[in-house]
Amino acid sequence: MVASGFAALGYQIVWTQQASLWLGHEAAAVLASFAARDLRARMTEDYAGDHAQLKDVVNRTGTSLDAAVAQVI
């Protein structure tokens, strides 16, 4: 009984680490696109909690930058 509880906890820890890594990779790719002057890039994966909040902030940053550049051009 206890062993299965530890196994479930271990699985949850690994899953959380993998989700965080994927989030980091996706956010880094979008921000790299922004740095390369491609402001159309957006994060598209589904996330929950704080990860969803980070996705929203990155995507709103791209939208705001794109709108600001459009006003200048």
C-alpha positions as CSV (number, residue, x, y, z in Angstrom):
1,M,0.0,0.0,0.0
2,V,2.7,2.5,1.0
3,A,4.9,1.5,-2.0
4,S,2.0,2.3,-4.4
5,G,1.6,5.7,-2.8
6,F,5.3,6.4,-3.3
7,A,5.1,5.2,-6.9
8,A,2.2,7.6,-7.5
9,L,4.1,10.4,-5.9
10,G,7.1,9.6,-8.0
11,Y,5.0,9.6,-11.1
12,Q,3.5,13.0,-10.2
13,I,6.9,14.5,-9.6
14,V,8.3,13.2,-12.9
15,W,5.2,14.4,-14.8
16,T,5.5,17.9,-13.2
17,Q,9.2,18.1,-14.1
18,Q,8.4,17.1,-17.7
19,A,5.6,19.6,-18.0
20,S,7.8,22.4,-16.6
21,L,10.6,21.4,-19.1
22,W,8.2,21.5,-22.0
23,L,6.8,24.8,-20.9
24,G,10.3,26.2,-20.7
25,H,11.2,24.9,-24.2
26,E,8.0,26.3,-25.7
27,A,8.4,29.7,-24.0
28,A,12.1,29.9,-25.1
29,A,11.2,29.1,-28.7
30,V,8.5,31.8,-28.7
31,L,10.8,34.4,-27.1
32,A,13.6,33.5,-29.6
33,S,11.1,34.2,-32.4
34,F,10.4,37.6,-30.8
35,A,14.1,38.3,-30.6
36,A,14.4,37.4,-34.3
37,R,11.7,40.0,-35.0
38,D,9.0,37.4,-35.7
39,L,6.2,38.7,-33.4
40,R,3.6,36.2,-34.8
41,A,4.9,33.3,-32.7
42,R,2.6,32.1,-29.8
43,M,2.6,29.4,-27.2
44,T,-0.1,26.8,-28.2
45,E,0.2,23.9,-25.8
46,D,-2.4,23.6,-23.0
47,Y,-1.1,24.3,-19.5
48,A,-2.8,24.7,-16.0
49,G,-2.2,27.0,-13.1
50,D,1.0,29.0,-13.0
51,H,2.0,27.5,-16.3
52,A,-1.1,28.8,-18.0
53,Q,-0.5,32.2,-16.5
54,L,3.0,32.2,-18.0
55,K,1.7,31.2,-21.4
56,D,-0.8,34.0,-21.3
57,V,1.8,36.6,-20.4
58,V,4.2,35.4,-23.2
59,N,1.3,35.5,-25.7
60,R,0.0,38.9,-24.6
61,T,3.6,40.2,-24.8
62,G,3.8,39.1,-28.5
63,T,0.4,40.7,-29.2
64,S,1.4,44.0,-27.6
65,L,4.7,44.1,-29.3
66,D,3.1,43.3,-32.7
67,A,0.5,46.1,-32.2
68,A,3.2,48.6,-31.1
69,V,5.3,47.9,-34.2
70,A,2.2,48.1,-36.4
71,Q,1.6,51.7,-35.1
72,V,5.1,52.7,-36.0
73,I,5.2,51.2,-39.4
